């Protein structure tokens, strides 16, 4: 199972990605959660202690490693576009609560056509993760659609677009669905987060096709308290976790 979780900034995609990872780990499955967001807070949402997270350097910031694997340098404008990366997930990930966390970071450059060594490295790592047949791989993607434009997430089994009850979030879902299908990913589903009331539920159901909607996670003060405490929503809110557990059941059913 290979899932990319995306959506606008602030919609709660990290909460959804982290809780799904914990739920799969709860079943004893090998889980690798990859943080591709420049804010890099997936570890906290997974429940990793801060001292362990402080020791992690994003792969995109490991200049020496990138240079060694791509053979790029200030004097060499030509570099490998297929560097060796198969050892990186196990070598550079950290494990806690049954989840391996790999912090990839992002490439700080403008334009969707970046072919810099760092981007080549990240794309190869993500492509390699797709080949880890036995693992559940969950990518917490950066906000926006640039990663889709680069084609970084080709080969994923499913995109989950996390939205709020609002027109801009719905438009993001439509854009992701269109771009994902261009990449050959035909399973694009929606999780509606921070749903407050029946009016919000009706808004979502009117605008998201029933076959695309995995479920809704209702506004929950405990999730906010978990964030303030630097804890995992999985450990903090039984109600939110149960709603995401029901969403996971639909994910599993759709991939049988």
Legacy VTK file of the C-alpha trace (Angstrom):
# vtk DataFile Version 3.0
C-alpha trace
ASCII
DATASET POLYDATA
POINTS 256 float
0.000 0.000 0.000
1.509 3.313 -1.115
-0.446 6.454 -0.192
0.337 10.114 -0.841
-1.538 12.521 1.449
-1.872 16.018 0.061
-3.975 19.160 0.356
-3.816 22.877 1.050
-1.720 24.089 3.948
-3.430 23.923 7.340
-6.159 21.430 6.463
-4.762 18.722 8.755
-3.113 16.371 6.275
-0.300 15.604 8.721
-2.843 14.537 11.348
-4.484 12.187 8.851
-1.169 10.806 7.531
0.261 10.206 11.008
-2.860 8.543 12.388
-3.127 6.245 9.364
0.528 5.274 9.883
-0.089 4.474 13.561
-3.190 2.436 12.714
-1.304 0.304 10.186
1.533 -0.161 12.685
-1.057 -1.215 15.276
-1.764 -4.211 13.021
1.904 -5.194 13.087
2.509 -4.153 9.481
5.827 -2.583 8.447
5.138 1.133 8.026
7.368 3.815 6.574
6.130 7.391 6.868
7.962 9.892 4.672
7.823 13.602 5.469
8.046 15.633 2.267
6.763 18.835 3.863
9.221 21.699 4.497
7.659 22.200 7.956
8.671 18.614 8.818
6.259 18.041 11.702
5.106 14.530 10.834
7.360 13.128 13.556
5.545 15.006 16.315
2.179 13.874 14.955
3.475 10.289 15.046
4.435 10.693 18.706
8.222 10.768 18.278
10.043 12.389 21.231
11.506 15.800 20.446
15.076 14.808 21.295
14.928 12.058 18.666
13.473 14.446 16.102
16.194 17.002 16.836
18.780 14.482 15.633
17.175 14.131 12.191
18.559 16.028 9.208
16.289 16.048 6.120
17.793 14.179 3.184
17.474 17.293 1.003
19.827 19.087 3.439
22.498 16.364 3.376
24.659 18.135 0.813
27.563 15.700 1.124
25.314 12.662 0.657
23.570 14.226 -2.355
26.933 15.134 -3.903
28.346 11.645 -3.332
25.344 9.834 -4.775
24.748 12.135 -7.771
28.438 13.002 -8.315
27.388 16.644 -8.583
29.783 19.440 -7.693
30.408 23.101 -8.372
32.780 22.067 -11.145
30.536 19.359 -12.599
27.314 20.414 -14.279
26.567 16.788 -15.192
25.390 14.330 -12.582
23.685 10.979 -12.211
19.938 10.992 -12.654
19.630 7.496 -11.190
21.760 7.603 -8.020
21.848 4.665 -5.620
19.138 5.231 -2.993
17.836 1.782 -2.037
19.779 1.832 1.256
18.584 5.282 2.335
15.180 4.413 3.899
16.707 1.898 6.302
19.921 3.838 6.935
18.456 7.276 7.603
15.003 6.570 9.022
14.224 6.630 12.740
11.777 4.226 14.375
9.247 4.808 17.148
5.788 3.436 17.935
6.238 0.815 15.209
6.682 3.435 12.461
9.835 4.258 10.518
10.088 7.994 9.842
12.104 9.232 6.883
12.392 13.021 6.643
13.005 13.928 3.018
12.433 17.666 3.168
11.817 19.580 -0.015
13.756 21.385 -2.716
13.734 25.131 -2.173
13.613 26.291 -5.754
11.074 28.034 -7.911
9.344 26.428 -10.874
8.011 22.961 -11.489
10.794 22.014 -13.860
13.588 21.698 -11.305
16.112 19.002 -12.199
18.697 19.933 -9.544
20.636 17.135 -7.789
18.525 17.424 -4.624
15.312 16.945 -6.572
16.747 14.023 -8.529
17.683 12.433 -5.207
14.255 12.932 -3.630
12.422 11.676 -6.687
14.563 8.539 -6.822
13.994 7.867 -3.121
10.220 8.212 -3.461
10.207 6.000 -6.552
12.238 3.448 -4.608
9.714 3.511 -1.748
7.043 2.379 -4.204
9.105 -0.761 -4.755
9.121 -1.694 -1.055
6.421 -4.272 -1.676
5.836 -5.396 1.888
5.736 -1.932 3.448
2.864 0.436 3.942
4.333 3.721 2.705
2.602 6.977 3.589
3.868 10.266 2.174
2.944 13.495 3.927
3.314 15.843 0.971
4.061 19.547 0.945
1.125 21.923 0.583
0.197 22.861 -2.957
0.507 20.997 -6.234
4.130 21.528 -7.248
5.107 17.955 -6.365
2.457 16.701 -8.779
3.790 18.944 -11.521
7.249 17.475 -11.069
5.878 13.956 -11.310
7.510 13.062 -7.999
4.676 10.842 -6.865
4.261 8.666 -9.937
3.527 5.063 -9.031
1.570 5.715 -5.835
-1.454 3.482 -5.303
-3.629 6.287 -4.017
-3.801 10.002 -3.422
-5.750 11.177 -0.403
-6.710 14.830 -0.620
-7.477 16.292 2.785
-9.946 19.151 2.556
-11.932 21.483 4.785
-15.563 22.439 4.146
-14.707 25.305 1.798
-14.641 26.153 -1.906
-10.859 26.509 -2.111
-10.294 23.066 -0.631
-12.769 21.545 -3.065
-10.930 23.212 -5.954
-7.660 21.722 -4.685
-9.248 18.260 -4.786
-10.338 18.802 -8.405
-6.850 19.932 -9.421
-5.163 17.010 -7.676
-7.572 14.542 -9.285
-6.827 15.920 -12.746
-3.048 15.943 -12.296
-2.947 12.532 -10.583
-4.833 10.916 -13.433
-2.298 12.400 -15.852
0.341 10.522 -13.826
-1.628 7.291 -14.081
-2.984 7.323 -10.511
-6.710 6.713 -10.786
-7.498 6.312 -7.105
-7.915 9.859 -5.799
-9.971 10.045 -2.645
-11.017 12.725 -0.198
-11.004 13.015 3.568
-12.972 15.984 4.867
-11.385 17.313 8.046
-12.491 19.861 10.679
-16.157 19.205 9.884
-18.230 21.120 12.446
-21.901 20.395 11.855
-24.578 19.065 9.520
-24.235 22.103 7.255
-20.544 21.275 6.737
-21.410 17.637 6.060
-24.003 18.648 3.487
-21.523 21.008 1.806
-19.021 18.172 1.407
-21.540 15.636 0.127
-22.905 18.091 -2.430
-19.469 18.744 -3.927
-17.509 15.499 -3.562
-18.690 12.400 -5.467
-19.708 9.653 -3.072
-17.237 7.215 -4.647
-14.354 9.596 -3.885
-15.276 10.426 -0.292
-13.543 8.185 2.244
-15.098 9.890 5.237
-15.150 12.890 7.518
-13.187 13.784 10.621
-15.103 16.171 12.821
-13.660 19.261 14.480
-12.116 18.041 17.706
-10.529 20.183 20.417
-8.484 17.166 21.545
-6.593 17.209 18.231
-5.668 20.847 18.854
-4.594 19.999 22.400
-2.412 17.169 21.055
-0.733 19.639 18.720
-0.051 22.091 21.547
1.366 19.264 23.660
3.571 18.020 20.814
1.786 14.663 20.999
0.196 12.298 18.521
-3.570 12.652 17.943
-3.590 8.833 17.944
-2.583 8.898 21.622
-4.685 11.932 22.527
-8.095 11.571 20.909
-9.985 8.284 20.799
-12.830 9.933 18.852
-10.640 11.294 16.038
-8.673 8.045 15.879
-11.875 6.020 15.536
-13.091 8.215 12.667
-9.765 7.756 10.890
-9.915 4.018 11.618
-13.191 3.903 9.671
-11.502 5.785 6.826
-8.655 3.269 6.857
-11.176 0.441 6.515
-12.465 2.055 3.317
-8.899 2.459 2.031
-8.236 -1.235 2.621
-11.502 -2.209 0.950
-10.734 -0.146 -2.143
-7.336 -1.831 -2.535
-8.499 -5.441 -2.362
LINES 1 257
256 0 1 2 3 4 5 6 7 8 9 10 11 12 13 14 15 16 17 18 19 20 21 22 23 24 25 26 27 28 29 30 31 32 33 34 35 36 37 38 39 40 41 42 43 44 45 46 47 48 49 50 51 52 53 54 55 56 57 58 59 60 61 62 63 64 65 66 67 68 69 70 71 72 73 74 75 76 77 78 79 80 81 82 83 84 85 86 87 88 89 90 91 92 93 94 95 96 97 98 99 100 101 102 103 104 105 106 107 108 109 110 111 112 113 114 115 116 117 118 119 120 121 122 123 124 125 126 127 128 129 130 131 132 133 134 135 136 137 138 139 140 141 142 143 144 145 146 147 148 149 150 151 152 153 154 155 156 157 158 159 160 161 162 163 164 165 166 167 168 169 170 171 172 173 174 175 176 177 178 179 180 181 182 183 184 185 186 187 188 189 190 191 192 193 194 195 196 197 198 199 200 201 202 203 204 205 206 207 208 209 210 211 212 213 214 215 216 217 218 219 220 221 222 223 224 225 226 227 228 229 230 231 232 233 234 235 236 237 238 239 240 241 242 243 244 245 246 247 248 249 250 251 252 253 254 255
